[in-house]
Amino acid sequence: MADTNIEWTRGADGSRGKTWNPTRGCSRISPGCKNCYAERQALRQKNTGYKGLVHIVNGHPAWTGEVRMVEKRIADPLHWLDPKNIFVNSMSDLWHEKLSSGDQIDVYAVMAAANWHNYQVLTKRPELRLDSFSDSRFSEQVEDCAIDIIANWEGKANWVDWKFQWPLPNVWEGASVEDPLRKNRIDLLRQTPAAIRFLSIEPLLEDIGELDLTGIHWVIVGGESGPGARPFDIAWARRIKVQCDAQGIPFFFKQAGALPIMREDAWRFFTPTPLLSARNHGRCPEGYVPLQLGGKKGGDWDQWPTVMHDLRVREFPNTSILRSANGL
């Protein structure tokens, strides 16, 4: 595991969360993958743990499509006795089609055994997860595997009163949604048995429209960062926030990205006028102006203009209430 600065993995006390990558490798599946940060990170490690998983295509890093389990990383959470929020597979997708059901069972068994942590599983392939969860044999095999782990574990752990529950009460199931065409992933997530269901609407690439958040417990929104980042209209985020507020869903605005923009007519309405970014003018769509924010990701509230202050919201789901409501 590694400590992470990802804001939505932080604990209730503000402590940093962890990332856990029991699998490596991926492949692009939708527009949100175009500027994948994990491809760039994997390229820097292509001669070590990511050898054969990434290559250069037209001058840019790209996954080769190979996905593999990392056996030496499977048991990582069992070695960490302090409870943490853990983002599972920040460098891959646990529900990639190249992984077997047995691979996924092994990972869920560790999450069941090391139940003092909370795990956040985010996927762009929620249909594959729903298929597995709809088969009772999946949870039965997770339970059997978790019992084997506990029975044979030689490290330090506290399993007094341990019991298996499905869905796992300490696992948050999420889906990535970046544009209106990907909103079907919300319906698939809604049907997925989970203690907490969350949406990562990042990178948000256009106005996503109306959202039915029934059965969803948390919404994260963010603009794109990194090389080639696409424009992010802050009005898109504001519209999602309004819908979350109306439906009683916690809203978490992660960042405005590297190219936050605003409609020119709206920009001229505000006093004092928000600062404009000179370096991004050439990449800004007609009728919009680029806002000047500090940092590469637009995540520092102190650097935001007044026009964005209503988006300084980072709410978390109330896990105890949700677990009680779900009988977990």
C-alpha positions in Angstrom: 0.0 0.0 0.0 1.0 3.6 -0.4 -0.3 6.8 1.3 -2.4 8.9 -1.1 -3.3 12.5 -1.3 -6.6 11.7 -3.0 -9.0 13.8 -0.9 -12.0 11.4 -1.0 -10.0 8.6 0.6 -9.4 10.6 3.8 -10.6 9.3 7.1 -13.2 11.0 9.2 -10.4 12.5 11.3 -8.7 13.9 8.2 -6.0 11.2 8.1 -4.7 10.2 4.7 -6.0 7.1 3.0 -4.2 4.4 1.2 -4.1 2.9 -2.2 -3.9 -0.9 -2.8 -3.1 -2.3 -6.2 -3.5 -6.1 -6.2 -3.8 -5.9 -10.0 -1.9 -4.0 -12.6 -2.7 -3.0 -16.2 -5.9 -1.9 -17.9 -7.3 -0.8 -21.3 -9.3 2.2 -22.4 -13.1 1.8 -22.5 -14.6 5.3 -22.8 -13.7 9.0 -23.3 -12.8 9.4 -19.7 -9.8 7.2 -20.3 -8.2 9.4 -22.9 -5.7 11.1 -20.6 -5.4 8.3 -18.0 -3.0 9.3 -15.2 -2.3 5.7 -14.5 -0.9 5.2 -18.0 1.6 8.0 -17.3 2.6 6.6 -13.9 2.9 3.1 -15.3 5.2 4.4 -18.1 7.6 5.7 -15.4 7.7 2.2 -14.0 7.7 0.2 -17.2 11.0 -1.4 -16.5 9.9 -2.6 -13.1 6.5 -3.7 -11.9 4.7 -2.5 -15.1 6.9 -4.1 -17.7 4.8 -5.2 -20.7 1.7 -3.3 -19.5 2.3 0.0 -21.2 3.9 1.2 -24.4 4.1 4.4 -26.5 1.5 5.0 -29.2 1.8 8.2 -31.3 4.1 9.7 -28.7 1.8 9.0 -25.8 1.7 6.2 -23.1 -1.0 3.6 -23.6 -2.0 0.4 -22.0 -1.1 -2.8 -23.9 -4.3 -4.4 -22.7 -2.5 -7.0 -20.5 -3.8 -7.2 -17.0 -2.2 -9.3 -14.2 -2.6 -10.1 -10.6 0.2 -9.0 -8.2 0.4 -11.9 -5.8 2.8 -10.2 -3.4 0.4 -7.4 -3.0 -2.8 -9.4 -2.3 -2.4 -9.6 1.5 -1.2 -6.0 2.0 -4.3 -4.9 4.0 -3.8 -7.7 6.5 -0.5 -6.2 7.5 -2.0 -2.8 8.3 -3.7 -2.9 11.7 -4.7 0.8 11.9 -8.1 1.3 10.2 -7.8 3.1 6.9 -9.9 4.1 3.9 -8.3 2.2 1.0 -8.8 3.0 -2.7 -8.6 -0.4 -4.4 -6.8 -0.4 -7.7 -5.9 3.2 -8.3 -3.7 1.9 -11.2 -6.2 -0.6 -12.7 -9.8 -1.8 -12.7 -10.7 -4.7 -10.5 -13.5 -5.6 -12.8 -11.5 -5.6 -16.0 -12.6 -8.3 -18.4 -9.1 -9.8 -18.5 -9.4 -10.8 -14.8 -11.0 -14.0 -13.8 -13.8 -14.5 -11.2 -11.2 -16.2 -9.1 -9.0 -13.1 -9.1 -11.8 -11.0 -7.9 -12.9 -13.5 -5.3 -9.3 -13.4 -3.9 -9.4 -9.6 -3.5 -12.9 -9.5 -2.0 -11.9 -12.3 0.5 -9.0 -10.1 1.7 -11.4 -7.2 2.1 -13.7 -9.5 4.1 -10.9 -10.8 6.3 -9.2 -7.4 6.9 -12.6 -5.9 7.9 -11.2 -3.1 10.0 -10.5 -1.1 6.9 -13.0 0.6 4.5 -12.4 -0.2 0.8 -13.5 2.0 -2.1 -13.8 0.0 -5.4 -14.3 2.1 -8.4 -14.9 0.7 -11.9 -15.9 1.7 -15.4 -17.2 -1.8 -15.9 -20.1 -2.0 -13.4 -22.0 -4.5 -15.7 -19.3 -7.2 -15.0 -19.5 -6.6 -11.3 -23.3 -6.8 -11.3 -23.1 -10.1 -13.2 -20.8 -11.6 -10.6 -22.8 -10.2 -7.6 -26.0 -11.7 -9.1 -24.5 -15.2 -8.8 -24.8 -16.5 -5.2 -21.7 -18.6 -5.7 -19.6 -15.5 -5.8 -20.3 -14.5 -2.2 -20.1 -18.1 -1.1 -16.6 -18.4 -2.5 -15.6 -15.1 -1.0 -16.7 -16.3 2.4 -14.9 -19.7 2.0 -11.7 -17.9 0.9 -11.9 -15.4 3.8 -12.3 -18.1 6.3 -9.2 -19.9 4.9 -7.2 -16.6 5.1 -8.1 -16.2 8.8 -7.5 -19.8 9.7 -4.0 -19.8 8.2 -2.9 -16.2 8.9 0.3 -16.1 11.0 0.5 -12.3 11.4 -1.1 -10.1 14.0 -4.8 -9.4 13.6 -7.9 -9.2 15.8 -10.7 -11.5 14.6 -12.8 -11.7 17.8 -16.4 -11.9 16.8 -15.6 -11.9 13.1 -18.5 -12.9 10.9 -19.2 -12.8 7.2 -21.9 -10.5 5.8 -22.8 -9.9 2.2 -22.6 -7.4 0.8 -19.5 -6.6 2.7 -20.3 -3.7 5.1 -16.9 -2.2 4.8 -16.8 -2.1 1.0 -18.0 1.0 -1.0 -18.9 0.2 -4.6 -18.4 2.9 -7.1 -18.8 3.7 -10.8 -17.1 6.3 -13.0 -19.4 8.4 -15.1 -17.9 11.2 -17.3 -20.7 12.2 -19.8 -24.4 11.6 -20.5 -23.7 8.5 -22.6 -22.2 6.8 -19.6 -25.2 7.4 -17.3 -26.3 3.8 -17.8 -23.5 2.9 -15.3 -25.6 4.6 -12.6 -28.4 2.2 -13.2 -26.0 -0.8 -13.0 -24.5 0.6 -9.8 -28.0 1.1 -8.3 -28.8 -2.6 -8.9 -25.5 -3.7 -7.2 -25.7 -5.0 -3.6 -23.5 -2.7 -1.6 -23.2 -1.0 1.8 -22.4 2.3 0.1 -22.7 3.1 -3.6 -20.8 6.1 -4.9 -20.4 7.9 -8.2 -17.1 9.4 -9.4 -18.1 12.0 -12.0 -14.5 12.7 -12.9 -13.3 13.8 -15.3 -16.6 15.5 -16.0 -16.4 16.2 -19.8 -19.7 17.9 -20.4 -23.0 18.8 -18.8 -24.3 15.5 -17.6 -28.0 16.5 -17.5 -30.6 15.2 -15.1 -29.6 12.6 -12.5 -31.7 10.0 -10.7 -29.7 9.4 -7.6 -32.0 6.9 -6.0 -30.0 4.2 -4.2 -26.8 6.3 -4.6 -25.1 7.4 -1.4 -22.3 9.7 -2.5 -21.3 11.8 -5.5 -17.7 13.0 -6.3 -17.2 15.5 -9.0 -14.0 16.8 -10.6 -12.4 18.4 -13.7 -9.6 16.8 -15.6 -6.0 17.5 -14.8 -2.6 16.5 -16.3 -1.3 16.9 -19.9 -4.0 17.6 -22.5 -6.7 18.2 -19.9 -10.1 19.0 -21.4 -12.2 22.1 -20.4 -14.3 21.9 -17.4 -17.3 24.3 -17.1 -17.8 25.0 -13.4 -21.6 25.3 -14.2 -21.6 21.6 -14.8 -20.5 20.9 -11.3 -22.9 23.4 -9.9 -25.8 21.7 -11.6 -24.8 18.3 -10.1 -24.5 19.9 -6.6 -28.0 21.4 -6.9 -29.4 17.9 -7.8 -27.5 16.3 -4.9 -28.9 18.9 -2.5 -32.4 18.3 -3.8 -32.1 14.5 -3.4 -30.3 14.6 -0.1 -27.0 13.1 -1.4 -23.6 14.1 0.0 -21.6 16.1 -2.6 -17.8 16.1 -2.8 -16.2 18.5 -5.2 -12.6 17.3 -5.6 -11.1 19.7 -8.1 -11.7 22.1 -11.0 -9.0 20.5 -13.1 -6.3 22.1 -15.2 -8.7 24.0 -17.5 -11.7 25.4 -15.6 -13.9 27.6 -17.7 -16.9 29.8 -17.4 -19.4 31.2 -19.9 -18.3 34.7 -20.9 -21.7 36.3 -20.3 -21.8 34.8 -16.8 -18.2 35.8 -16.1 -18.9 39.5 -16.9 -21.9 39.4 -14.5 -19.7 38.9 -11.4 -18.1 41.6 -9.3 -15.2 41.3 -8.6 -14.5 39.7 -11.9 -12.8 36.3 -11.6 -9.2 36.2 -12.8 -8.6 34.8 -16.3 -5.8 32.4 -17.2 -3.7 33.8 -20.1 -2.0 30.5 -20.8 -5.3 28.6 -21.4 -7.0 31.1 -23.7 -6.0 29.2 -26.9 -7.6 26.0 -25.6 -10.9 27.6 -24.4 -14.1 27.0 -26.4 -15.7 29.9 -28.1 -18.0 31.8 -25.8 -16.1 30.8 -22.7 -13.2 32.2 -20.6 -10.6 30.2 -18.7 -10.4 30.8 -15.0 -7.0 31.3 -13.3 -6.5 28.9 -10.4 -3.4 28.0 -8.5 -1.9 24.5 -8.8 -2.1 21.9 -11.6 -5.4 20.3 -10.5 -7.5 23.2 -9.3 -8.1 21.6 -6.0 -6.8 24.3 -3.6 -9.8 26.2 -2.2 -7.7 29.2 -1.2 -6.9 29.8 -4.9 -10.5 29.8 -6.1 -12.2 33.0 -7.1 -15.4 34.1 -5.3 -17.5 32.8 -8.1 -16.5 29.2 -7.1 -16.9 29.5 -3.3 -20.3 27.8 -3.4 -18.5 24.7 -4.7 -16.2 24.4 -1.7 -18.1 21.4 -0.5 -16.5 18.1 0.5 -19.2 16.0 2.2 -18.9 12.3 3.1 -21.6 9.6 3.4 -22.7 8.8 7.0 -21.5 5.2 7.0 -23.0 4.2 10.4 -26.5 5.3 9.4 -26.3 3.7 6.0 -25.0 0.4 7.4 -27.8 0.4 10.0 -30.4 1.1 7.3 -29.0 -1.8 5.2 -29.0 -4.2 8.2 -25.2 -4.5 8.0 
